Structures are given as structure tokens and as C-alpha cells.
Amino acid sequence: MPPRTAARTPLSRERVLATAMRLADRDGIDALTMRALADELGVEAMSIYYHLPNKQAILDGLVESVFTEIEAEAGGFAVPPGTDASTWGRALRDRILAARRVLLRHAWAPNLMNARGTPGPTATRHVDGIVGIMRAGGLSHDLIHHGLHAFGSRIHGYVQELSDDRDAPAPAPAELEQLAALAPNLAGMLAEVAHDDPGSTLGWCDDQTEFEFGLDLLLDGLERRARIMG
């Protein structure tokens, strides 16, 4: 009797996306080709199309998978019980930092999120929960609308205008010397500012300290405006 072979794990949409995420985490999003994904799964590329029709569907699915992970990290997208005028800022801060923790595990995600356009249902529920937190805090819809524009991509856990520079190194001393002739104040600042914790960074200047500094400024301003408007 021939030896029994282990049963192959059936291919599914969930398995394809989980493997695609693992491949992107390990090798970067540019390495995620249909051939590489098929090799990782141990199948023919045509088998993948039965579950996801093309690469664009895989990329959209990856963004949704990231937001599913954010939902788990945040303990759900519902408004936390007891959220009111005195607690909504902390609840919102916690929700946004939960999103950032997930993105730090998937550093390719911000640029992909920027490129995908219309958000999927899980991403939409994330924003809905954020609106719900502010509404439970007593903010008007008008002020919430302004707040969402002010927060921008921070509600998803990153700073959009910096995320494209994730792999850009800090200026070298020779570059700073050249810069000093043109912009001495900027060069002086860059000579003192250093971000030396790659694990907290989504863009060379987008580290955890800078992210939280900007987030807290926005929260403080929004809370103050809410009190003024009563």
C-alpha cells in the first residue's frame, strides 16, 4: 500500500489573502505578484482567480484585511460604553493608536491604502466608529466633519504626506552642509532631530513621538472648540 500523504489545505479567499499579507510583510508589496503568490500557496496561478478575479481584487482584499485586523486590535468598531463629553477624546485617541499599531506591523499598508481609492466596508465602519465616538462626546455633525478633515489620514494610523518617504534616509552630514547654504534654519533643525527607532516609523519623520504629538494637538484643539461651541 502506498504511503498516505497529508491532505492539502483547501484553497479559499481567506487563505489567499492571508498568504498575500504574509508575502507582503516578508518581501514588500512590490514582490506580491500572481506568480509569487501562487508559488507561496503551492498552486497554479489560475487556481487563485477562482477566489479573487485579479490582482486588483487581491490588493483591495488586503486593505480590507488590514482594517479587519484594526477592528480586532481596537476591540471592535462600536462606540465604547460610557463615552461622553469627558471621555471621547481618550476613546478616539485609543482607537487611532490601535490602527497605528496594526500599520506598524504592515508597513506597506499606508501607500496601498492611499492608492486604492474608494474604501471598503470594513474601512467605512472604522470611520463610522470614529464619528460615533465624537458624536457620543457631544460634538455637532459640523464640528465632526471639520475634525475628520483635520485628522486626515491620522484616523487610519499614519501621516499621508510622510508615508511615501519610509525608505528615505535622514540627511547625511554632507547634505546638511549643502542645505545650510540655502536654508540654514531648516538645516539646523535637521541636524538636531533624529528618528532612530525604525520600529515606530511609517516614513523617516513619521515616528511614534511625532504622530502622537500631532494627534494630541488636534484632539486638544477639537475638545477646546467643542467646549466653546457648547
Backbone bond lengths (Angstrom), bond angles and torsions (degrees), N, CA, C in turn:
res aa  C-N    CA-C-N  psi(-1)  N-CA   C-N-CA  omega(-1)  CA-C   N-CA-C  phi
1 M - - - 1.476 - - 1.525 108.73 -
2 P 1.353 118.43 131.04 1.472 119.58 179.77 1.511 110.47 -67.64
3 P 1.343 117.14 151.37 1.472 119.98 -179.78 1.517 110.75 -63.37
4 R 1.325 114.64 145.16 1.467 120.35 178.10 1.530 109.67 -75.53
5 T 1.306 115.82 133.63 1.464 119.85 176.81 1.512 109.51 -99.29
6 A 1.346 115.77 150.34 1.462 120.05 -179.19 1.526 109.59 -67.02
7 A 1.312 116.17 141.47 1.459 121.18 179.08 1.521 109.56 -67.15
8 R 1.347 115.17 134.57 1.458 119.44 178.81 1.523 110.08 -75.13
9 T 1.351 115.93 137.71 1.459 119.68 177.43 1.529 109.34 -62.35
10 P 1.322 118.19 126.01 1.468 119.70 -178.04 1.524 110.89 -60.03
11 L 1.318 114.82 144.49 1.457 120.19 176.86 1.522 108.79 -76.89
12 S 1.331 116.34 137.88 1.460 121.95 179.53 1.523 108.20 -148.12
13 R 1.318 115.62 166.66 1.453 120.03 177.38 1.524 110.51 -59.04
14 E 1.321 115.82 -42.89 1.466 120.62 -178.21 1.524 111.17 -64.06
15 R 1.339 116.38 -41.00 1.461 119.56 179.99 1.521 110.89 -67.85
16 V 1.327 117.43 -40.06 1.462 120.67 178.53 1.526 110.16 -60.81
17 L 1.333 117.09 -46.82 1.465 120.16 -177.67 1.528 111.55 -68.21
18 A 1.330 117.08 -39.37 1.466 119.54 178.67 1.525 110.47 -63.27
19 T 1.316 116.62 -39.17 1.465 120.48 178.76 1.518 110.70 -69.94
20 A 1.336 116.71 -40.10 1.466 120.23 177.37 1.527 110.74 -61.23
21 M 1.333 117.17 -40.51 1.463 120.20 178.98 1.524 110.45 -66.24
22 R 1.312 117.20 -41.03 1.460 120.10 178.71 1.528 110.89 -63.49
23 L 1.328 116.24 -39.87 1.456 120.67 178.64 1.529 111.08 -65.68
24 A 1.344 116.85 -43.40 1.463 120.52 178.73 1.521 111.10 -64.62
25 D 1.328 117.96 -41.02 1.463 121.41 178.18 1.528 111.14 -61.89
26 R 1.310 115.80 -39.47 1.463 119.98 -174.72 1.515 112.65 -80.12
27 D 1.347 116.94 -43.69 1.461 120.66 -170.07 1.522 114.40 -116.56
28 G 1.338 117.81 -6.75 1.450 120.93 -177.78 1.519 111.13 97.44
29 I 1.331 115.95 154.50 1.457 120.69 -174.74 1.528 111.42 -66.50
30 D 1.332 119.11 -29.17 1.464 121.00 179.76 1.525 111.95 -67.47
31 A 1.320 116.70 -22.08 1.473 120.69 178.83 1.518 111.98 -81.98
32 L 1.317 117.13 -6.36 1.463 120.45 -178.14 1.529 109.86 -82.30
33 T 1.313 116.16 86.43 1.452 122.36 173.63 1.525 108.70 -106.37
34 M 1.314 116.23 163.21 1.470 119.05 178.94 1.520 110.53 -62.61
35 R 1.329 117.00 -38.14 1.467 119.54 179.32 1.526 110.80 -66.16
36 A 1.342 116.49 -44.84 1.462 118.99 -179.91 1.528 110.75 -63.76
37 L 1.325 116.31 -39.08 1.459 119.80 179.36 1.525 110.90 -66.24
38 A 1.330 116.62 -42.20 1.465 120.13 178.13 1.522 110.75 -62.32
39 D 1.334 117.11 -42.11 1.470 120.44 178.22 1.521 110.89 -62.33
40 E 1.332 116.01 -40.85 1.464 120.18 -179.52 1.520 110.97 -64.51
41 L 1.320 115.47 -35.67 1.468 121.01 -179.81 1.529 112.33 -82.25
42 G 1.332 116.20 -18.79 1.460 119.74 -176.89 1.515 113.01 74.91
43 V 1.357 115.64 34.82 1.464 120.39 -179.17 1.522 109.14 -134.08
44 E 1.330 115.62 173.73 1.457 120.58 171.27 1.530 108.79 -79.87
45 A 1.330 116.50 147.67 1.463 120.26 -177.64 1.521 111.99 -57.53
46 M 1.340 117.34 -35.07 1.464 120.01 -178.66 1.522 111.86 -62.15
47 S 1.321 117.59 -26.33 1.466 120.43 179.06 1.522 111.49 -65.92
48 I 1.339 117.01 -30.85 1.466 121.31 -179.35 1.524 110.35 -67.36
49 Y 1.339 116.47 -37.31 1.465 120.02 -175.12 1.525 112.90 -64.52
50 Y 1.304 117.24 -18.88 1.462 119.93 176.77 1.530 110.56 -67.34
51 H 1.342 116.86 -28.65 1.464 122.05 -176.48 1.525 112.46 -102.06
52 L 1.341 116.63 -33.22 1.466 122.19 178.08 1.522 106.15 -140.15
53 P 1.337 118.94 120.04 1.465 121.22 -165.93 1.518 116.06 -68.86
54 N 1.327 118.55 -21.35 1.458 120.04 -178.18 1.525 109.01 -164.02
55 K 1.333 115.70 177.31 1.467 119.52 -177.92 1.515 111.39 -65.59
56 Q 1.340 116.75 -34.82 1.453 119.17 179.40 1.528 110.94 -59.72
57 A 1.317 116.75 -39.68 1.470 120.84 177.77 1.523 110.63 -65.03
58 I 1.326 116.81 -35.23 1.469 120.33 177.54 1.521 110.20 -66.89
59 L 1.334 117.04 -43.70 1.459 119.80 179.58 1.524 111.22 -64.22
60 D 1.336 117.28 -42.21 1.465 120.31 175.95 1.519 110.47 -61.45
61 G 1.323 115.83 -40.95 1.464 119.97 178.45 1.512 112.62 -64.11
62 L 1.334 116.58 -35.46 1.463 120.04 177.47 1.524 111.41 -64.23
63 V 1.337 116.59 -42.20 1.462 119.36 178.11 1.526 110.02 -61.97
64 E 1.319 116.50 -43.59 1.461 119.34 177.69 1.531 111.28 -63.19
65 S 1.330 116.94 -37.27 1.464 120.56 177.79 1.517 111.36 -63.64
66 V 1.332 116.38 -38.18 1.468 120.18 177.06 1.528 109.85 -61.98
67 F 1.327 117.03 -44.09 1.463 119.35 -179.46 1.525 111.86 -70.73
68 T 1.314 117.93 -29.40 1.463 120.04 172.79 1.522 110.23 -63.83
69 E 1.337 116.01 -38.89 1.466 120.67 176.63 1.526 110.68 -67.40
70 I 1.335 116.92 -37.83 1.464 120.55 176.26 1.528 109.75 -61.99
71 E 1.319 116.37 -41.63 1.469 119.84 179.42 1.520 110.97 -59.82
72 A 1.337 116.71 -43.27 1.460 120.00 178.22 1.524 111.21 -66.46
73 E 1.327 117.06 -41.00 1.467 121.70 -179.94 1.522 111.09 -63.13
74 A 1.329 116.31 -36.44 1.468 121.26 -177.92 1.515 112.75 -84.69
75 G 1.323 117.41 -5.61 1.461 119.70 -177.24 1.520 112.42 74.84
76 G 1.336 116.24 28.27 1.458 121.57 -179.54 1.511 111.49 105.29
77 F 1.316 115.14 162.62 1.463 120.89 -178.18 1.523 112.54 -98.85
78 A 1.313 118.39 -0.78 1.462 120.26 178.46 1.527 110.19 -68.17
79 V 1.330 115.29 157.53 1.464 120.09 176.39 1.529 108.34 -67.36
80 P 1.334 118.74 128.16 1.467 120.47 -179.66 1.525 111.38 -58.40
81 P 1.329 117.85 138.06 1.464 120.32 178.03 1.529 111.35 -56.09
82 G 1.308 116.20 141.00 1.461 121.11 177.34 1.514 114.45 82.90
83 T 1.330 118.01 5.12 1.468 119.87 178.64 1.517 109.93 -66.85
84 D 1.343 116.34 126.53 1.463 120.40 -179.48 1.523 108.99 -148.06
85 A 1.316 116.25 -165.37 1.466 120.61 -175.88 1.522 112.81 -62.01
86 S 1.323 117.82 -23.74 1.465 120.49 -177.42 1.523 112.92 -94.73
87 T 1.324 118.11 -12.62 1.469 120.18 -173.21 1.527 114.43 -122.94
88 W 1.344 118.41 -9.05 1.461 118.64 -172.35 1.526 112.36 -64.13
89 G 1.341 118.03 -34.59 1.460 120.46 -179.09 1.517 111.67 -62.82
90 R 1.323 116.17 -44.02 1.459 120.16 177.99 1.521 110.90 -65.65
91 A 1.329 116.76 -40.72 1.471 120.13 179.25 1.522 110.84 -62.82
92 L 1.329 116.06 -41.01 1.463 119.90 -179.85 1.525 110.37 -68.50
93 R 1.308 116.54 -41.86 1.462 120.40 178.22 1.525 110.63 -59.36
94 D 1.325 116.61 -46.02 1.459 120.81 179.64 1.524 111.20 -61.24
95 R 1.337 116.65 -40.65 1.459 120.69 -179.03 1.534 110.84 -64.63
96 I 1.326 116.82 -43.03 1.461 120.65 -178.74 1.527 110.96 -69.34
97 L 1.327 117.34 -39.56 1.462 119.40 179.44 1.522 111.51 -70.16
98 A 1.332 117.76 -27.43 1.464 120.24 173.18 1.523 109.78 -63.65
99 A 1.338 116.13 -42.71 1.463 119.71 177.19 1.527 110.81 -61.57
100 R 1.317 116.85 -40.60 1.465 119.79 -179.11 1.526 111.48 -65.27
101 R 1.327 117.63 -38.36 1.468 119.50 178.64 1.524 110.91 -59.36
102 V 1.317 116.17 -38.94 1.460 119.72 178.74 1.524 110.64 -67.05
103 L 1.337 117.28 -44.25 1.461 119.66 -178.09 1.523 112.08 -66.21
104 L 1.320 117.47 -30.53 1.462 119.36 176.08 1.525 111.26 -67.21
105 R 1.325 117.07 -22.52 1.467 120.51 174.48 1.527 111.53 -81.82
106 H 1.328 116.25 -18.93 1.473 121.30 -178.10 1.536 107.41 -132.57
107 A 1.320 116.53 75.38 1.466 120.98 -170.32 1.524 113.36 -65.03
108 W 1.327 118.16 -16.29 1.460 122.34 177.47 1.525 111.78 -77.85
109 A 1.326 117.70 -15.90 1.460 121.33 -169.69 1.528 114.69 -65.85
110 P 1.345 121.38 -42.31 1.462 119.08 -177.08 1.523 114.26 -55.42
111 N 1.327 117.12 -47.76 1.459 119.19 -179.41 1.522 111.28 -64.62
112 L 1.317 117.08 -36.77 1.459 120.01 177.60 1.516 110.66 -66.92
113 M 1.325 117.22 -41.03 1.460 121.02 178.12 1.529 110.53 -62.09
114 N 1.332 117.00 -39.66 1.463 120.56 178.12 1.521 111.34 -61.91
115 A 1.331 116.00 -35.17 1.460 120.53 -172.16 1.522 113.84 -85.19
116 R 1.322 118.74 -17.33 1.459 119.46 -168.80 1.520 114.00 -82.98
117 G 1.331 118.38 -18.17 1.465 119.26 176.69 1.516 112.77 81.75
118 T 1.323 117.37 -123.82 1.461 122.74 -173.37 1.525 110.84 -57.78
119 P 1.341 118.53 125.87 1.465 120.56 -179.48 1.520 111.79 -70.37
120 G 1.318 116.10 149.89 1.456 121.72 176.76 1.518 111.08 -81.96
121 P 1.327 116.62 -179.03 1.469 120.01 -175.25 1.523 114.52 -63.31
122 T 1.323 118.67 -37.94 1.468 120.25 -178.47 1.517 110.26 -71.87
123 A 1.328 117.08 -39.65 1.467 120.47 175.39 1.524 110.51 -62.29
124 T 1.331 116.37 -38.70 1.463 120.37 179.69 1.522 110.58 -66.05
125 R 1.318 117.24 -38.99 1.468 119.68 178.55 1.528 111.50 -67.42
126 H 1.335 116.79 -31.15 1.468 119.82 175.25 1.527 110.46 -60.59
127 V 1.334 116.26 -47.99 1.460 119.98 179.50 1.523 110.43 -67.13
128 D 1.324 117.30 -37.30 1.460 120.76 178.03 1.529 110.80 -59.78
129 G 1.335 116.74 -41.22 1.451 119.91 177.34 1.513 113.01 -63.78
130 I 1.328 116.57 -36.82 1.463 120.92 177.78 1.523 110.25 -65.82
131 V 1.345 116.30 -43.89 1.464 119.68 175.80 1.521 110.20 -60.56
132 G 1.330 116.71 -41.36 1.456 120.58 179.32 1.511 113.26 -61.69
133 I 1.331 116.82 -38.54 1.469 120.69 177.98 1.523 110.34 -62.15
134 M 1.328 116.70 -46.59 1.463 119.81 -179.10 1.529 111.05 -67.21
135 R 1.317 116.31 -36.88 1.467 119.50 178.87 1.530 110.50 -66.10
136 A 1.348 116.18 -40.00 1.467 119.73 177.40 1.518 111.32 -65.02
137 G 1.334 116.98 -25.16 1.462 121.34 176.84 1.510 113.90 -79.71
138 G 1.332 116.98 -1.64 1.461 120.85 177.04 1.510 115.10 95.02
139 L 1.342 118.39 6.55 1.452 120.89 -179.81 1.534 110.14 -75.52
140 S 1.317 115.68 142.66 1.463 120.30 176.62 1.525 109.71 -72.00
141 H 1.325 115.68 160.14 1.459 118.96 177.10 1.530 111.07 -61.53
142 D 1.304 117.53 -35.25 1.459 120.87 179.52 1.528 110.63 -64.15
143 L 1.331 116.93 -44.47 1.459 120.16 -179.78 1.529 110.41 -69.19
144 I 1.325 117.59 -36.50 1.463 120.88 176.70 1.526 110.13 -61.67
145 H 1.330 116.09 -42.61 1.457 120.51 179.15 1.526 110.94 -59.81
146 H 1.339 115.92 -46.46 1.468 119.41 176.72 1.531 110.64 -61.53
147 G 1.319 116.21 -40.36 1.461 120.53 -178.74 1.522 112.33 -62.58
148 L 1.328 117.01 -41.27 1.462 120.08 179.27 1.522 110.79 -62.53
149 H 1.326 116.78 -40.36 1.468 119.43 177.38 1.532 110.39 -64.73
150 A 1.324 116.83 -39.67 1.465 120.14 -178.91 1.535 111.22 -67.20
151 F 1.328 116.39 -42.27 1.466 119.75 179.49 1.521 111.44 -67.51
152 G 1.328 117.12 -35.79 1.457 120.64 -179.72 1.515 111.71 56.54
153 S 1.321 115.90 -134.64 1.470 119.77 -177.45 1.522 112.62 -70.57
154 R 1.331 118.13 -10.22 1.469 119.25 178.65 1.524 112.15 -59.07
155 I 1.327 117.84 -28.81 1.465 118.46 179.74 1.521 110.84 -65.17
156 H 1.339 116.85 -18.33 1.460 120.68 176.87 1.527 112.01 -98.96
157 G 1.337 117.22 -1.25 1.453 119.93 172.94 1.516 116.29 101.10
158 Y 1.320 117.85 14.27 1.468 119.21 179.16 1.524 108.90 -151.89
159 V 1.329 115.93 172.33 1.456 121.41 177.50 1.526 107.15 -111.25
160 Q 1.314 116.97 113.75 1.461 121.83 -170.14 1.519 113.00 -60.44
161 E 1.329 118.36 -43.25 1.455 119.52 -173.51 1.522 112.68 -70.52
162 L 1.338 117.30 -10.00 1.458 120.05 179.44 1.510 113.26 -110.11
163 S 1.322 118.10 -16.92 1.459 119.72 -170.77 1.524 112.23 -65.36
164 D 1.342 118.78 -29.25 1.456 120.78 -179.58 1.520 112.47 -65.77
165 D 1.336 117.81 -17.48 1.462 121.49 -175.63 1.522 112.28 -99.79
166 R 1.337 116.88 23.46 1.459 119.68 -176.12 1.525 112.40 -54.43
167 D 1.332 116.66 -41.36 1.459 119.86 -175.06 1.525 113.55 -92.98
168 A 1.338 116.30 1.58 1.462 118.76 -179.39 1.525 109.87 -77.65
169 P 1.346 118.34 129.21 1.466 119.95 -180.00 1.521 111.46 -74.77
170 A 1.317 116.22 157.59 1.462 120.34 172.40 1.528 108.96 -63.79
171 P 1.333 117.82 153.13 1.474 120.10 -177.06 1.521 111.45 -58.11
172 A 1.328 115.57 136.28 1.460 121.34 176.30 1.520 109.33 -77.23
173 P 1.350 118.69 160.75 1.474 120.86 -179.68 1.523 113.29 -53.96
174 A 1.342 117.01 -40.42 1.464 119.18 -179.78 1.531 111.05 -65.14
175 E 1.326 115.99 -36.72 1.465 120.06 178.51 1.520 110.63 -67.92
176 L 1.320 115.91 -37.73 1.460 119.66 178.28 1.530 111.21 -64.93
177 E 1.324 117.03 -36.83 1.468 120.39 177.80 1.520 110.50 -62.36
178 Q 1.321 116.10 -42.93 1.465 119.75 178.75 1.523 110.89 -66.57
179 L 1.328 115.65 -39.63 1.458 119.92 -179.06 1.528 111.16 -66.60
180 A 1.326 116.29 -34.84 1.462 120.20 -176.04 1.521 112.26 -60.23
181 A 1.336 116.85 -30.54 1.460 119.64 179.75 1.523 111.59 -69.35
182 L 1.317 115.92 -30.19 1.458 120.67 -178.14 1.519 112.28 -94.56
183 A 1.337 116.16 -41.45 1.463 121.47 -174.06 1.518 109.39 -140.13
184 P 1.333 117.68 78.69 1.475 120.41 -173.44 1.523 113.47 -63.53
185 N 1.336 117.76 -35.37 1.462 119.14 -179.65 1.526 111.29 -67.46
186 L 1.330 116.14 -43.53 1.450 120.54 177.89 1.522 111.14 -64.02
187 A 1.330 116.40 -43.15 1.457 120.17 179.16 1.522 111.16 -62.87
188 G 1.335 117.35 -39.20 1.460 120.80 178.21 1.507 112.24 -62.79
189 M 1.329 116.35 -40.10 1.461 119.87 178.21 1.532 110.67 -65.95
190 L 1.345 116.53 -47.33 1.460 119.95 -176.99 1.520 111.86 -65.27
191 A 1.337 117.29 -27.52 1.461 120.37 178.67 1.524 111.44 -67.45
192 E 1.337 117.01 -27.77 1.462 120.65 -178.05 1.520 113.24 -96.36
193 V 1.330 116.98 -27.41 1.460 120.69 -174.80 1.516 109.23 -89.87
194 A 1.305 116.37 126.18 1.461 121.01 177.93 1.518 109.06 -138.79
195 H 1.325 116.12 138.17 1.465 122.02 175.91 1.519 106.99 -113.95
196 D 1.319 115.97 101.98 1.457 119.76 -171.74 1.531 112.18 -112.57
197 D 1.329 117.11 26.23 1.457 120.89 178.43 1.528 108.33 -125.68
198 P 1.344 118.09 83.03 1.460 120.66 -175.14 1.524 113.75 -56.25
199 G 1.332 117.70 -28.06 1.456 120.37 -178.44 1.511 114.02 -67.87
200 S 1.342 118.27 -13.39 1.466 121.09 -179.29 1.520 111.63 -109.08
201 T 1.337 116.82 16.37 1.453 120.28 -167.66 1.519 112.67 -118.88
202 L 1.335 115.45 134.62 1.469 123.07 169.32 1.525 106.66 -127.01
203 G 1.320 116.11 72.44 1.463 122.53 -168.66 1.513 107.24 115.15
204 W 1.348 118.24 142.13 1.477 118.46 -167.72 1.517 112.45 -61.65
205 C 1.323 118.98 -24.88 1.458 120.63 179.43 1.524 111.91 -105.89
206 D 1.321 117.51 -0.28 1.457 121.96 -174.56 1.527 109.46 -98.25
207 D 1.332 117.30 61.86 1.462 118.15 178.62 1.520 109.81 -91.04
208 Q 1.316 115.97 176.63 1.461 120.77 -173.60 1.526 111.86 -61.15
209 T 1.326 116.57 -41.01 1.466 120.16 -179.39 1.525 111.07 -60.99
210 E 1.337 116.97 -47.33 1.459 120.10 -179.38 1.523 111.25 -66.91
211 F 1.322 116.12 -38.47 1.465 119.39 -179.91 1.530 110.61 -62.34
212 E 1.336 116.36 -48.42 1.462 119.94 -178.21 1.528 111.03 -68.65
213 F 1.327 117.96 -34.74 1.465 120.67 177.76 1.533 110.00 -59.21
214 G 1.332 116.52 -50.73 1.458 120.28 178.85 1.512 112.50 -64.24
215 L 1.329 117.17 -40.49 1.463 121.28 179.49 1.521 110.84 -62.10
216 D 1.328 116.86 -44.17 1.466 120.18 -178.54 1.528 111.70 -67.71
217 L 1.337 117.25 -36.07 1.464 119.30 175.55 1.526 110.91 -61.01
218 L 1.308 116.70 -43.80 1.461 120.83 -179.72 1.523 111.29 -66.68
219 L 1.326 117.09 -43.20 1.466 120.17 179.09 1.525 110.88 -63.45
220 D 1.332 116.63 -43.72 1.473 119.80 178.83 1.525 110.74 -60.39
221 G 1.330 116.16 -44.29 1.457 119.46 -179.68 1.519 112.71 -65.67
222 L 1.319 116.63 -39.90 1.472 120.47 -179.40 1.534 110.37 -68.58
223 E 1.332 116.53 -40.76 1.468 119.75 177.60 1.526 110.84 -63.57
224 R 1.326 116.57 -40.86 1.468 119.44 178.64 1.523 110.90 -64.98
225 R 1.319 117.21 -42.45 1.467 120.33 179.08 1.530 110.47 -64.34
226 A 1.337 117.36 -37.59 1.464 120.68 179.23 1.526 110.80 -63.75
227 R 1.351 116.39 -39.31 1.471 119.48 179.23 1.533 110.19 -67.17
228 I 1.325 117.08 -40.70 1.461 120.21 -179.07 1.510 111.17 -63.53
229 M 1.354 114.75 -40.95 1.455 118.94 -176.07 1.527 111.90 -78.89
230 G 1.338 115.82 -13.35 1.466 121.62 174.97 1.493 114.21 65.01
